[in-house]
């Protein structure tokens, strides 16, 4: 069974896109945190994204942060069998280092095999923030 509520789903998509209605300033939807909170072992992602089925546990939420050896073992080639991220938000890094519950990742901090291109110091905020000069 697929859960589908038109109003909730459209509202969530708008919110995820950064154009939803939220009274809090500078509020963003953190996809990595949500994935770890609600799909900690990655079972839901594995169901709907078969290209990542070989990645074990919560690592499935951040495949670009895995070592090339781990990606190779899982049968994933970034840019070929699974796309490179278009942008990585700076706030995602704290979720790559730690698993749900605050315990450090067993393999420690890992960086991407090849960093995705993004604005040099603003990350995703460059695309969604307004100037507050006035």
N, C-alpha and C positions, 0 to 999 in steps of 0.2 A: 504494500500500500504506500502510495506517495501522498504526503501531506500537502494540500494545496489550498490556500486561502488567498484569493485574488488581492484583497485590500492589504493584508499583512505582507504578502510577498512583494507587491509593487512598492509599498512603503519601505520595506527593507532594502530593496534594490536601489531606490533613490537615496536612502541614507548611506548605503555602501559607496555610492558614487560621489558622495560629498555634497549632495544637493538636497538632502532631507531636512526636515524641520527639527531643530534642536536648539533649545534656549541657551545651552552652554557654549561658550566661545571656544574656538579651536578644537572642536570635538571631531574625532575621526574613528571610523570603524576599523579595528585591528583584526584582520583576518587570521593572523597567526595565533593570537591570543584566543580567539573564538574557537579555532580548530583544536587547540590544546585543551581548552576548558570543556568542550562538548564532544570531542572525538579524540580523546587522549591517546588511544592506541592506533588511530588512523583507519579503523574498519570502514567507516562511511566513505572516506576518500578512496580506499581500495576498491569498494564496490562500484563507484562511479568513474574512477580514473584508472582503468586497467593497466595503463602504461607504467604506473608506479607500484604495482602489486609486489614487486620484489624488494621494496624498501620496507624495513622492519620498524614497528613501533611508531613513535611520535615523529621520527625523522621524516616521515612522509609529508609533513606540513611544510618543510623547508628543504626540498631536494637540492636546490642550488648551493646550500651550505655544506653539503656532504663532500668528502674527499673524492678524488677521481677513482680511487680504488673501491670505495664503497658504492659509488654509482655503477662502476663496471660490474661489480659482484651482483648488483640488483638488476643488471641488464638495461640501465638507463644511460642514454647519451644526451646530455643537455644540448639543445639546438637541433637535435635530429629526432630522437624518439619522444622527447618531451621538451617544450620550449624553454628558453632562457627567460627569466623574469624581465618584464618591460622596465620596471622600476622597483627598488627596494626601499621601504620606508625606514628611517633611522630607528624608530621605536620598535621595530621587529627584532633588533639585535638582542635585546634583553630576553626574548623568548627563545631565541636560538641557543643561548648559553644555558638556560635553565629549563627543566621539565616542570610540569604542573606540581604544585606543592612546594616549590622553591628549592628543590635539590638540584645540584649541578648536573649537567649532562655527563654521563660516564666517560665520554671521550674528551671532555673539556671543550673549550671554545674552538670552533672551526670556522674558517672563512671560506668563501666560495672559491672553487677552482679557478674561475675567471669572473671577476667582478662585472656585473651588468653596468652598462652606461647609464648615468643619471646626472642631473644637474650637480655641479661640483660640491655644493655645500648645503643645499636646501632640501634635497630628497623630494618626497612626494608633496611637501608643503608648497613647493614652487608652483605646482599646478592648481592647488585648491585655496590658497590664502589670498586675501585681499589686502591691498596696501592700507595702512591705518595712519596715514599722514595727517588727515584732517582733524 
